[in-house]
Amino acid sequence: MLIAKVLGNLWATKKDERLNGYKLLVVQTKSTGALETFVAVDTIGAGIGEDVLIVRGSMARGILRDKDSPIDTAVVGIIDSMEVDEALLK
């Protein structure tokens, strides 16, 4: 799992029919010091500005009802709070 922030919503009128019915979000995560932006399927009702947990790859498809869907990132949790020892971050 990765920690990400929801930046916004995404709408696509023309898309693979297997994506119909899914809410799409723009999320951003920091990986190895660089910001990475993804489109993620929202499975739990996350909103803009929230910190969320995301999964990528086959794990993202595994939580959906269609295992063959063209999805590689999914929001699976909304973070209520987080406690991190800043001294341990490098």
Beta strands, then each sheet from edge to edge (+ up, - down):
strand 1: 2-10
strand 2: 23-31
strand 3: 34-42
strand 4: 51-56
strand 5: 73-78
sheet 1: 1+ 2- 3+ 5+ 4- 1+
end
